Structure formats: C-alpha cells, structure tokens
Amino acid sequence: MTRERLADTVVGTIGDAAGTVVDPKEGLSQARRKASVPTAALVGIALIVGYLLGRRARG
C-alpha cells in the first residue's frame, strides 16, 4: 500500500466515522458494506496508537 493510498484510506475511515455520529443507522450499514481486513487492521492499529499516546501524554 502506497503512502498516498494509506492517507486516502485513513481520511475515508475518519469521514465514515463522522458520518456514523450524524446518522448511526446508515453509518453502521455502510461500515459493514465497506469492511475489509486491511481497513479493520488499520483502524485497530490507529486505536492502539491513540490509546498509547494518550497514556503517555497523561503522565
């Protein structure tokens, strides 16, 4: 996966998450349609990194 494609995937995932906040029913059904192993892995890694950075900043 190239760097540009990775950035596009991340931005698309964030946009989908924001759309889910606005319309949860449509957002969840769209997430199920688009779910793939690489995307799920990317989201999982992003959550873990965010958690670790939050813990580090906290103290």
PQR file with spaces between the fields and no chain letter, atoms N, CA, C, O and H, PARSE charges and radii, in Angstrom:
ATOM       1  N    MET     1       0.853   -1.174    0.000 -0.4000 1.5000
ATOM       2  CA   MET     1       0.000    0.000    0.000 -0.0000 2.0000
ATOM       3  C    MET     1       0.897    1.235    0.000  0.5500 1.7000
ATOM       4  O    MET     1       1.780    1.366    0.848 -0.5500 1.4000
ATOM       5  N    THR     2       0.673    2.124   -0.936 -0.4000 1.5000
ATOM       6  CA   THR     2       1.490    3.325   -1.013 -0.0000 2.0000
ATOM       7  C    THR     2       1.075    4.321    0.060  0.5500 1.7000
ATOM       8  O    THR     2       0.007    4.210    0.663 -0.5500 1.4000
ATOM       9  H    THR     2      -0.044    2.017   -1.625  0.4000 1.0000
ATOM      10  N    ARG     3       1.928    5.272    0.275 -0.4000 1.5000
ATOM      11  CA   ARG     3       1.672    6.280    1.307 -0.0000 2.0000
ATOM      12  C    ARG     3       0.416    7.094    0.991  0.5500 1.7000
ATOM      13  O    ARG     3      -0.374    7.395    1.886 -0.5500 1.4000
ATOM      14  H    ARG     3       2.796    5.362   -0.214  0.4000 1.0000
ATOM      15  N    GLU     4       0.232    7.448   -0.282 -0.4000 1.5000
ATOM      16  CA   GLU     4      -0.948    8.228   -0.670 -0.0000 2.0000
ATOM      17  C    GLU     4      -2.230    7.416   -0.463  0.5500 1.7000
ATOM      18  O    GLU     4      -3.232    7.939    0.025 -0.5500 1.4000
ATOM      19  H    GLU     4       0.873    7.204   -1.009  0.4000 1.0000
ATOM      20  N    ARG     5      -2.189    6.157   -0.832 -0.4000 1.5000
ATOM      21  CA   ARG     5      -3.366    5.303   -0.663 -0.0000 2.0000
ATOM      22  C    ARG     5      -3.685    5.115    0.814  0.5500 1.7000
ATOM      23  O    ARG     5      -4.855    5.080    1.197 -0.5500 1.4000
ATOM      24  H    ARG     5      -1.375    5.732   -1.229  0.4000 1.0000
ATOM      25  N    LEU     6      -2.660    4.995    1.642 -0.4000 1.5000
ATOM      26  CA   LEU     6      -2.857    4.868    3.077 -0.0000 2.0000
ATOM      27  C    LEU     6      -3.529    6.123    3.628  0.5500 1.7000
ATOM      28  O    LEU     6      -4.453    6.034    4.437 -0.5500 1.4000
ATOM      29  H    LEU     6      -1.709    5.024    1.332  0.4000 1.0000
ATOM      30  N    ALA     7      -3.067    7.284    3.191 -0.4000 1.5000
ATOM      31  CA   ALA     7      -3.666    8.540    3.641 -0.0000 2.0000
ATOM      32  C    ALA     7      -5.125    8.630    3.202  0.5500 1.7000
ATOM      33  O    ALA     7      -5.974    9.076    3.974 -0.5500 1.4000
ATOM      34  H    ALA     7      -2.317    7.356    2.534  0.4000 1.0000
ATOM      35  N    ASP     8      -5.422    8.214    1.979 -0.4000 1.5000
ATOM      36  CA   ASP     8      -6.803    8.225    1.498 -0.0000 2.0000
ATOM      37  C    ASP     8      -7.684    7.292    2.326  0.5500 1.7000
ATOM      38  O    ASP     8      -8.828    7.623    2.639 -0.5500 1.4000
ATOM      39  H    ASP     8      -4.732    7.853    1.353  0.4000 1.0000
ATOM      40  N    THR     9      -7.152    6.140    2.672 -0.4000 1.5000
ATOM      41  CA   THR     9      -7.905    5.178    3.476 -0.0000 2.0000
ATOM      42  C    THR     9      -8.189    5.734    4.862  0.5500 1.7000
ATOM      43  O    THR     9      -9.297    5.592    5.381 -0.5500 1.4000
ATOM      44  H    THR     9      -6.223    5.871    2.418  0.4000 1.0000
ATOM      45  N    VAL    10      -7.186    6.368    5.460 -0.4000 1.5000
ATOM      46  CA   VAL    10      -7.360    6.942    6.800 -0.0000 2.0000
ATOM      47  C    VAL    10      -8.403    8.052    6.771  0.5500 1.7000
ATOM      48  O    VAL    10      -9.287    8.098    7.627 -0.5500 1.4000
ATOM      49  H    VAL    10      -6.287    6.484    5.039  0.4000 1.0000
ATOM      50  N    VAL    11      -8.305    8.940    5.798 -0.4000 1.5000
ATOM      51  CA   VAL    11      -9.263   10.046    5.699 -0.0000 2.0000
ATOM      52  C    VAL    11     -10.670    9.515    5.440  0.5500 1.7000
ATOM      53  O    VAL    11     -11.633   10.013    6.022 -0.5500 1.4000
ATOM      54  H    VAL    11      -7.587    8.903    5.103  0.4000 1.0000
ATOM      55  N    GLY    12     -10.798    8.528    4.589 -0.4000 1.5000
ATOM      56  CA   GLY    12     -12.103    7.935    4.320 -0.0000 2.0000
ATOM      57  C    GLY    12     -12.691    7.278    5.550  0.5500 1.7000
ATOM      58  O    GLY    12     -13.892    7.385    5.799 -0.5500 1.4000
ATOM      59  H    GLY    12     -10.015    8.123    4.116  0.4000 1.0000
ATOM      60  N    THR    13     -11.861    6.603    6.320 -0.4000 1.5000
ATOM      61  CA   THR    13     -12.326    5.951    7.544 -0.0000 2.0000
ATOM      62  C    THR    13     -12.781    6.976    8.568  0.5500 1.7000
ATOM      63  O    THR    13     -13.799    6.778    9.232 -0.5500 1.4000
ATOM      64  H    THR    13     -10.886    6.516    6.119  0.4000 1.0000
ATOM      65  N    ILE    14     -12.049    8.058    8.701 -0.4000 1.5000
ATOM      66  CA   ILE    14     -12.436    9.124    9.630 -0.0000 2.0000
ATOM      67  C    ILE    14     -13.747    9.765    9.185  0.5500 1.7000
ATOM      68  O    ILE    14     -14.608   10.067   10.013 -0.5500 1.4000
ATOM      69  H    ILE    14     -11.223    8.218    8.161  0.4000 1.0000
ATOM      70  N    GLY    15     -13.897    9.971    7.881 -0.4000 1.5000
ATOM      71  CA   GLY    15     -15.147   10.528    7.356 -0.0000 2.0000
ATOM      72  C    GLY    15     -16.324    9.605    7.600  0.5500 1.7000
ATOM      73  O    GLY    15     -17.416   10.062    7.935 -0.5500 1.4000
ATOM      74  H    GLY    15     -13.198    9.726    7.209  0.4000 1.0000
ATOM      75  N    ASP    16     -16.109    8.307    7.436 -0.4000 1.5000
ATOM      76  CA   ASP    16     -17.171    7.344    7.708 -0.0000 2.0000
ATOM      77  C    ASP    16     -17.556    7.356    9.184  0.5500 1.7000
ATOM      78  O    ASP    16     -18.735    7.263    9.524 -0.5500 1.4000
ATOM      79  H    ASP    16     -15.221    7.936    7.164  0.4000 1.0000
ATOM      80  N    ALA    17     -16.561    7.470   10.056 -0.4000 1.5000
ATOM      81  CA   ALA    17     -16.837    7.521   11.491 -0.0000 2.0000
ATOM      82  C    ALA    17     -17.632    8.785   11.840  0.5500 1.7000
ATOM      83  O    ALA    17     -18.551    8.735   12.656 -0.5500 1.4000
ATOM      84  H    ALA    17     -15.602    7.545    9.780  0.4000 1.0000
ATOM      85  N    ALA    18     -17.283    9.902   11.230 -0.4000 1.5000
ATOM      86  CA   ALA    18     -18.024   11.143   11.478 -0.0000 2.0000
ATOM      87  C    ALA    18     -19.454   11.021   10.961  0.5500 1.7000
ATOM      88  O    ALA    18     -20.385   11.509   11.600 -0.5500 1.4000
ATOM      89  H    ALA    18     -16.536    9.944   10.566  0.4000 1.0000
ATOM      90  N    GLY    19     -19.634   10.383    9.828 -0.4000 1.5000
ATOM      91  CA   GLY    19     -20.977   10.163    9.295 -0.0000 2.0000
ATOM      92  C    GLY    19     -21.803    9.264   10.181  0.5500 1.7000
ATOM      93  O    GLY    19     -23.020    9.427   10.269 -0.5500 1.4000
ATOM      94  H    GLY    19     -18.877    9.986    9.309  0.4000 1.0000
ATOM      95  N    THR    20     -21.158    8.310   10.844 -0.4000 1.5000
ATOM      96  CA   THR    20     -21.860    7.414   11.755 -0.0000 2.0000
ATOM      97  C    THR    20     -22.399    8.174   12.954  0.5500 1.7000
ATOM      98  O    THR    20     -23.461    7.835   13.478 -0.5500 1.4000
ATOM      99  H    THR    20     -20.169    8.177   10.772  0.4000 1.0000
ATOM     100  N    VAL    21     -21.679    9.199   13.393 -0.4000 1.5000
ATOM     101  CA   VAL    21     -22.153   10.018   14.513 -0.0000 2.0000
ATOM     102  C    VAL    21     -23.421   10.763   14.113  0.5500 1.7000
ATOM     103  O    VAL    21     -24.351   10.882   14.911 -0.5500 1.4000
ATOM     104  H    VAL    21     -20.816    9.474   12.968  0.4000 1.0000
ATOM     105  N    VAL    22     -23.462   11.259   12.892 -0.4000 1.5000
ATOM     106  CA   VAL    22     -24.613   12.027   12.418 -0.0000 2.0000
ATOM     107  C    VAL    22     -25.813   11.123   12.164  0.5500 1.7000
ATOM     108  O    VAL    22     -26.926   11.452   12.574 -0.5500 1.4000
ATOM     109  H    VAL    22     -22.706   11.163   12.244  0.4000 1.0000
ATOM     110  N    ASP    23     -25.608    9.990   11.496 -0.4000 1.5000
ATOM     111  CA   ASP    23     -26.694    9.063   11.171 -0.0000 2.0000
ATOM     112  C    ASP    23     -26.227    7.642   11.481  0.5500 1.7000
ATOM     113  O    ASP    23     -25.713    6.952   10.601 -0.5500 1.4000
ATOM     114  H    ASP    23     -24.704    9.722   11.163  0.4000 1.0000
ATOM     115  N    PRO    24     -26.404    7.199   12.741 -0.5600 1.5000
ATOM     116  CA   PRO    24     -25.850    5.907   13.151  0.2800 2.0000
ATOM     117  C    PRO    24     -26.349    4.711   12.338  0.5500 1.7000
ATOM     118  O    PRO    24     -25.568    3.812   12.025 -0.5500 1.4000
ATOM     119  N    LYS    25     -27.620    4.690   11.999 -0.4000 1.5000
ATOM     120  CA   LYS    25     -28.158    3.527   11.275 -0.0000 2.0000
ATOM     121  C    LYS    25     -27.511    3.387    9.897  0.5500 1.7000
ATOM     122  O    LYS    25     -27.060    2.301    9.531 -0.5500 1.4000
ATOM     123  H    LYS    25     -28.255    5.420   12.254  0.4000 1.0000
ATOM     124  N    GLU    26     -27.462    4.468    9.140 -0.4000 1.5000
ATOM     125  CA   GLU    26     -26.849    4.432    7.807 -0.0000 2.0000
ATOM     126  C    GLU    26     -25.338    4.233    7.911  0.5500 1.7000
ATOM     127  O    GLU    26     -24.749    3.508    7.109 -0.5500 1.4000
ATOM     128  H    GLU    26     -27.828    5.350    9.437  0.4000 1.0000
ATOM     129  N    GLY    27     -24.716    4.871    8.889 -0.4000 1.5000
ATOM     130  CA   GLY    27     -23.269    4.747    9.050 -0.0000 2.0000
ATOM     131  C    GLY    27     -22.834    3.330    9.352  0.5500 1.7000
ATOM     132  O    GLY    27     -21.833    2.861    8.809 -0.5500 1.4000
ATOM     133  H    GLY    27     -25.194    5.460    9.541  0.4000 1.0000
ATOM     134  N    LEU    28     -23.573    2.637   10.214 -0.4000 1.5000
ATOM     135  CA   LEU    28     -23.207    1.261   10.547 -0.0000 2.0000
ATOM     136  C    LEU    28     -23.432    0.314    9.376  0.5500 1.7000
ATOM     137  O    LEU    28     -22.635   -0.596    9.147 -0.5500 1.4000
ATOM     138  H    LEU    28     -24.385    3.019   10.655  0.4000 1.0000
ATOM     139  N    SER    29     -24.516    0.527    8.637 -0.4000 1.5000
ATOM     140  CA   SER    29     -24.743   -0.341    7.481 -0.0000 2.0000
ATOM     141  C    SER    29     -23.677   -0.094    6.407  0.5500 1.7000
ATOM     142  O    SER    29     -23.245   -1.032    5.736 -0.5500 1.4000
ATOM     143  H    SER    29     -25.163    1.267    8.823  0.4000 1.0000
ATOM     144  N    GLN    30     -23.260    1.148    6.246 -0.4000 1.5000
ATOM     145  CA   GLN    30     -22.201    1.466    5.281 -0.0000 2.0000
ATOM     146  C    GLN    30     -20.871    0.874    5.740  0.5500 1.7000
ATOM     147  O    GLN    30     -20.093    0.386    4.920 -0.5500 1.4000
ATOM     148  H    GLN    30     -23.611    1.909    6.791  0.4000 1.0000
ATOM     149  N    ALA    31     -20.610    0.912    7.027 -0.4000 1.5000
ATOM     150  CA   ALA    31     -19.367    0.341    7.556 -0.0000 2.0000
ATOM     151  C    ALA    31     -19.320   -1.159    7.308  0.5500 1.7000
ATOM     152  O    ALA    31     -18.265   -1.700    6.978 -0.5500 1.4000
ATOM     153  H    ALA    31     -21.242    1.308    7.694  0.4000 1.0000
ATOM     154  N    ARG    32     -20.444   -1.833    7.463 -0.4000 1.5000
ATOM     155  CA   ARG    32     -20.483   -3.275    7.202 -0.0000 2.0000
ATOM     156  C    ARG    32     -20.212   -3.586    5.738  0.5500 1.7000
ATOM     157  O    ARG    32     -19.556   -4.578    5.421 -0.5500 1.4000
ATOM     158  H    ARG    32     -21.302   -1.394    7.731  0.4000 1.0000
ATOM     159  N    ARG    33     -20.719   -2.739    4.845 -0.4000 1.5000
ATOM     160  CA   ARG    33     -20.506   -2.964    3.416 -0.0000 2.0000
ATOM     161  C    ARG    33     -19.048   -2.766    3.026  0.5500 1.7000
ATOM     162  O    ARG    33     -18.531   -3.487    2.173 -0.5500 1.4000
ATOM     163  H    ARG    33     -21.252   -1.933    5.103  0.4000 1.0000
ATOM     164  N    LYS    34     -18.379   -1.792    3.646 -0.4000 1.5000
ATOM     165  CA   LYS    34     -17.016   -1.444    3.260 -0.0000 2.0000
ATOM     166  C    LYS    34     -15.946   -2.193    4.050  0.5500 1.7000
ATOM     167  O    LYS    34     -14.765   -2.116    3.711 -0.5500 1.4000
ATOM     168  H    LYS    34     -18.799   -1.206    4.339  0.4000 1.0000
ATOM     169  N    ALA    35     -16.333   -2.900    5.075 -0.4000 1.5000
ATOM     170  CA   ALA    35     -15.352   -3.532    5.956 -0.0000 2.0000
ATOM     171  C    ALA    35     -14.490   -4.528    5.196  0.5500 1.7000
ATOM     172  O    ALA    35     -14.986   -5.362    4.438 -0.5500 1.4000
ATOM     173  H    ALA    35     -17.292   -2.963    5.350  0.4000 1.0000
ATOM     174  N    SER    36     -13.209   -4.420    5.415 -0.4000 1.5000
ATOM     175  CA   SER    36     -12.256   -5.367    4.850 -0.0000 2.0000
ATOM     176  C    SER    36     -11.165   -5.585    5.886  0.5500 1.7000
ATOM     177  O    SER    36     -11.023   -4.798    6.822 -0.5500 1.4000
ATOM     178  H    SER    36     -12.806   -3.743    6.031  0.4000 1.0000
ATOM     179  N    VAL    37     -10.412   -6.631    5.720 -0.4000 1.5000
ATOM     180  CA   VAL    37      -9.374   -6.956    6.689 -0.0000 2.0000
ATOM     181  C    VAL    37      -8.327   -5.845    6.802  0.5500 1.7000
ATOM     182  O    VAL    37      -7.994   -5.462    7.923 -0.5500 1.4000
ATOM     183  H    VAL    37     -10.528   -7.270    4.959  0.4000 1.0000
ATOM     184  N    PRO    38      -7.791   -5.305    5.698 -0.5600 1.5000
ATOM     185  CA   PRO    38      -6.781   -4.238    5.852  0.2800 2.0000
ATOM     186  C    PRO    38      -7.333   -2.986    6.544  0.5500 1.7000
ATOM     187  O    PRO    38      -6.650   -2.374    7.364 -0.5500 1.4000
ATOM     188  N    THR    39      -8.552   -2.618    6.214 -0.4000 1.5000
ATOM     189  CA   THR    39      -9.143   -1.435    6.832 -0.0000 2.0000
ATOM     190  C    THR    39      -9.374   -1.665    8.321  0.5500 1.7000
ATOM     191  O    THR    39      -9.089   -0.790    9.137 -0.5500 1.4000
ATOM     192  H    THR    39      -9.107   -3.115    5.548  0.4000 1.0000
ATOM     193  N    ALA    40      -9.888   -2.836    8.675 -0.4000 1.5000
ATOM     194  CA   ALA    40     -10.122   -3.157   10.079 -0.0000 2.0000
ATOM     195  C    ALA    40      -8.801   -3.174   10.850  0.5500 1.7000
ATOM     196  O    ALA    40      -8.735   -2.696   11.983 -0.5500 1.4000
ATOM     197  H    ALA    40     -10.120   -3.548    8.012  0.4000 1.0000
ATOM     198  N    ALA    41      -7.768   -3.716   10.246 -0.4000 1.5000
ATOM     199  CA   ALA    41      -6.457   -3.739   10.897 -0.0000 2.0000
ATOM     200  C    ALA    41      -5.924   -2.322   11.081  0.5500 1.7000
ATOM     201  O    ALA    41      -5.362   -1.999   12.128 -0.5500 1.4000
ATOM     202  H    ALA    41      -7.822   -4.105    9.326  0.4000 1.0000
ATOM     203  N    LEU    42      -6.097   -1.485   10.074 -0.4000 1.5000
ATOM     204  CA   LEU    42      -5.640   -0.104   10.149 -0.0000 2.0000
ATOM     205  C    LEU    42      -6.361    0.656   11.265  0.5500 1.7000
ATOM     206  O    LEU    42      -5.734    1.402   12.018 -0.5500 1.4000
ATOM     207  H    LEU    42      -6.552   -1.748    9.224  0.4000 1.0000
ATOM     208  N    VAL    43      -7.655    0.467   11.366 -0.4000 1.5000
ATOM     209  CA   VAL    43      -8.426    1.128   12.424 -0.0000 2.0000
ATOM     210  C    VAL    43      -7.986    0.625   13.793  0.5500 1.7000
ATOM     211  O    VAL    43      -7.834    1.410   14.729 -0.5500 1.4000
ATOM     212  H    VAL    43      -8.163   -0.139   10.754  0.4000 1.0000
ATOM     213  N    GLY    44      -7.782   -0.678   13.908 -0.4000 1.5000
ATOM     214  CA   GLY    44      -7.318   -1.243   15.180 -0.0000 2.0000
ATOM     215  C    GLY    44      -5.972   -0.692   15.592  0.5500 1.7000
ATOM     216  O    GLY    44      -5.771   -0.335   16.753 -0.5500 1.4000
ATOM     217  H    GLY    44      -7.905   -1.316   13.147  0.4000 1.0000
ATOM     218  N    ILE    45      -5.055   -0.622   14.654 -0.4000 1.5000
ATOM     219  CA   ILE    45      -3.728   -0.076   14.947 -0.0000 2.0000
ATOM     220  C    ILE    45      -3.824    1.393   15.348  0.5500 1.7000
ATOM     221  O    ILE    45      -3.150    1.831   16.281 -0.5500 1.4000
ATOM     222  H    ILE    45      -5.218   -0.912   13.711  0.4000 1.0000
ATOM     223  N    ALA    46      -4.664    2.154   14.641 -0.4000 1.5000
ATOM     224  CA   ALA    46      -4.839    3.577   14.964 -0.0000 2.0000
ATOM     225  C    ALA    46      -5.401    3.750   16.375  0.5500 1.7000
ATOM     226  O    ALA    46      -4.987    4.654   17.101 -0.5500 1.4000
ATOM     227  H    ALA    46      -5.211    1.799   13.883  0.4000 1.0000
ATOM     228  N    LEU    47      -6.333    2.895   16.762 -0.4000 1.5000
ATOM     229  CA   LEU    47      -6.894    2.976   18.119 -0.0000 2.0000
ATOM     230  C    LEU    47      -5.836    2.656   19.170  0.5500 1.7000
ATOM     231  O    LEU    47      -5.755    3.331   20.196 -0.5500 1.4000
ATOM     232  H    LEU    47      -6.670    2.161   16.173  0.4000 1.0000
ATOM     233  N    ILE    48      -5.038    1.647   18.921 -0.4000 1.5000
ATOM     234  CA   ILE    48      -3.987    1.279   19.878 -0.0000 2.0000
ATOM     235  C    ILE    48      -2.956    2.396   20.006  0.5500 1.7000
ATOM     236  O    ILE    48      -2.564    2.752   21.117 -0.5500 1.4000
ATOM     237  H    ILE    48      -5.104    1.099   18.087  0.4000 1.0000
ATOM     238  N    VAL    49      -2.517    2.948   18.885 -0.4000 1.5000
ATOM     239  CA   VAL    49      -1.535    4.037   18.912 -0.0000 2.0000
ATOM     240  C    VAL    49      -2.117    5.256   19.628  0.5500 1.7000
ATOM     241  O    VAL    49      -1.432    5.891   20.429 -0.5500 1.4000
ATOM     242  H    VAL    49      -2.836    2.659   17.982  0.4000 1.0000
ATOM     243  N    GLY    50      -3.373    5.583   19.342 -0.4000 1.5000
ATOM     244  CA   GLY    50      -4.016    6.711   20.018 -0.0000 2.0000
ATOM     245  C    GLY    50      -4.104    6.501   21.517  0.5500 1.7000
ATOM     246  O    GLY    50      -3.877    7.427   22.296 -0.5500 1.4000
ATOM     247  H    GLY    50      -3.930    5.067   18.691  0.4000 1.0000
ATOM     248  N    TYR    51      -4.434    5.288   21.918 -0.4000 1.5000
ATOM     249  CA   TYR    51      -4.501    4.968   23.347 -0.0000 2.0000
ATOM     250  C    TYR    51      -3.131    5.135   24.003  0.5500 1.7000
ATOM     251  O    TYR    51      -3.009    5.750   25.062 -0.5500 1.4000
ATOM     252  H    TYR    51      -4.619    4.536   21.286  0.4000 1.0000
ATOM     253  N    LEU    52      -2.107    4.580   23.361 -0.4000 1.5000
ATOM     254  CA   LEU    52      -0.769    4.678   23.936 -0.0000 2.0000
ATOM     255  C    LEU    52      -0.272    6.121   24.009  0.5500 1.7000
ATOM     256  O    LEU    52       0.355    6.513   24.992 -0.5500 1.4000
ATOM     257  H    LEU    52      -2.206    4.080   22.501  0.4000 1.0000
ATOM     258  N    LEU    53      -0.551    6.907   22.974 -0.4000 1.5000
ATOM     259  CA   LEU    53      -0.162    8.320   23.003 -0.0000 2.0000
ATOM     260  C    LEU    53      -0.914    9.072   24.092  0.5500 1.7000
ATOM     261  O    LEU    53      -0.343    9.947   24.743 -0.5500 1.4000
ATOM     262  H    LEU    53      -1.061    6.588   22.175  0.4000 1.0000
ATOM     263  N    GLY    54      -2.173    8.747   24.297 -0.4000 1.5000
ATOM     264  CA   GLY    54      -2.954    9.384   25.356 -0.0000 2.0000
ATOM     265  C    GLY    54      -2.414    9.054   26.738  0.5500 1.7000
ATOM     266  O    GLY    54      -2.353    9.915   27.616 -0.5500 1.4000
ATOM     267  H    GLY    54      -2.636    8.036   23.767  0.4000 1.0000
ATOM     268  N    ARG    55      -2.027    7.814   26.921 -0.4000 1.5000
ATOM     269  CA   ARG    55      -1.449    7.424   28.217 -0.0000 2.0000
ATOM     270  C    ARG    55      -0.111    8.123   28.458  0.5500 1.7000
ATOM     271  O    ARG    55       0.197    8.541   29.574 -0.5500 1.4000
ATOM     272  H    ARG    55      -2.076    7.114   26.208  0.4000 1.0000
ATOM     273  N    ARG    56       0.675    8.240   27.385 -0.4000 1.5000
ATOM     274  CA   ARG    56       1.984    8.874   27.515 -0.0000 2.0000
ATOM     275  C    ARG    56       1.836   10.367   27.852  0.5500 1.7000
ATOM     276  O    ARG    56       2.586   10.902   28.668 -0.5500 1.4000
ATOM     277  H    ARG    56       0.424    7.900   26.479  0.4000 1.0000
ATOM     278  N    ALA    57       0.863   11.027   27.217 -0.4000 1.5000
ATOM     279  CA   ALA    57       0.662   12.450   27.457 -0.0000 2.0000
ATOM     280  C    ALA    57       0.119   12.709   28.865  0.5500 1.7000
ATOM     281  O    ALA    57       0.360   13.760   29.459 -0.5500 1.4000
ATOM     282  H    ALA    57       0.254   10.592   26.555  0.4000 1.0000
ATOM     283  N    ARG    58      -0.608   11.741   29.372 -0.4000 1.5000
ATOM     284  CA   ARG    58      -1.222   11.889   30.686 -0.0000 2.0000
ATOM     285  C    ARG    58      -0.210   11.807   31.817  0.5500 1.7000
ATOM     286  O    ARG    58      -0.391   12.436   32.859 -0.5500 1.4000
ATOM     287  H    ARG    58      -0.805   10.888   28.889  0.4000 1.0000
ATOM     288  N    GLY    59       0.811   11.068   31.628 -0.4000 1.5000
ATOM     289  CA   GLY    59       1.753   11.075   32.710 -0.0000 2.0000
ATOM     290  C    GLY    59       2.602    9.911   32.781  0.5500 1.7000
ATOM     291  O    GLY    59       3.446    9.816   33.673 -0.5500 1.4000
ATOM     292  H    GLY    59       0.958   10.556   30.782  0.4000 1.0000
